[in-house]
Amino acid sequence: GDRSERIRTYNFPQGRVSDHRIGLTLYKIEAIMNGDLDEIIDALITADTAEKLKAEE
């Protein structure tokens, strides 16, 4: 895929994970790589819910 279509970036030197779809940046790459995905999942659910509510207007 095209680089402009990126979904998530894992920057190991900075310890950063960015989800480009929702503009989320977390500085906990080690925890995320060990399976602690709750914060990312919660943010994705919130963004999806907001998008669906906006579409209903």
C-alpha positions as CSV (number, residue, x, y, z in Angstrom):
1,G,0.0,0.0,0.0
2,D,0.8,3.6,-0.4
3,R,2.6,5.2,2.5
4,S,-0.1,7.9,2.7
5,E,-2.6,5.1,3.6
6,R,-0.7,4.1,6.8
7,I,-2.8,3.0,9.7
8,R,-0.4,2.8,12.6
9,T,3.3,3.6,13.1
10,Y,5.6,1.9,15.6
11,N,8.6,4.1,16.4
12,F,10.9,1.9,18.6
13,P,13.7,4.5,19.2
14,Q,11.1,7.0,20.6
15,G,8.9,4.3,22.3
16,R,5.9,5.7,20.4
17,V,2.9,4.2,18.7
18,S,0.7,6.4,16.5
19,D,-2.7,5.4,15.1
20,H,-3.1,7.8,12.2
21,R,-6.8,7.0,11.6
22,I,-7.8,8.7,14.9
23,G,-4.8,10.8,15.7
24,L,-3.8,8.8,18.8
25,T,-0.2,8.8,19.9
26,L,1.0,6.8,22.9
27,Y,4.5,6.5,24.4
28,K,4.2,3.0,25.7
29,I,5.4,0.8,22.8
30,E,6.8,-1.9,25.1
31,A,3.4,-2.4,26.9
32,I,1.6,-2.4,23.6
33,M,3.9,-4.9,22.0
34,N,3.3,-7.1,25.1
35,G,-0.4,-7.1,24.4
36,D,-1.7,-4.1,26.4
37,L,-4.0,-2.9,23.7
38,D,-6.9,-1.6,25.9
39,E,-6.1,2.1,25.4
40,I,-5.9,1.8,21.6
41,I,-9.0,-0.4,21.4
42,D,-11.0,2.0,23.6
43,A,-9.9,5.0,21.5
44,L,-10.9,3.2,18.3
45,I,-14.3,2.2,19.7
46,T,-14.9,5.9,20.8
47,A,-14.0,7.2,17.4
48,D,-16.2,4.6,15.6
49,T,-19.1,5.4,17.8
50,A,-18.7,9.2,17.2
51,E,-18.5,8.6,13.5
52,K,-21.7,6.5,13.5
53,L,-23.6,9.1,15.6
54,K,-22.5,11.8,13.2
55,A,-23.7,9.8,10.3
56,E,-27.2,9.5,11.9
57,E,-27.6,13.3,12.0
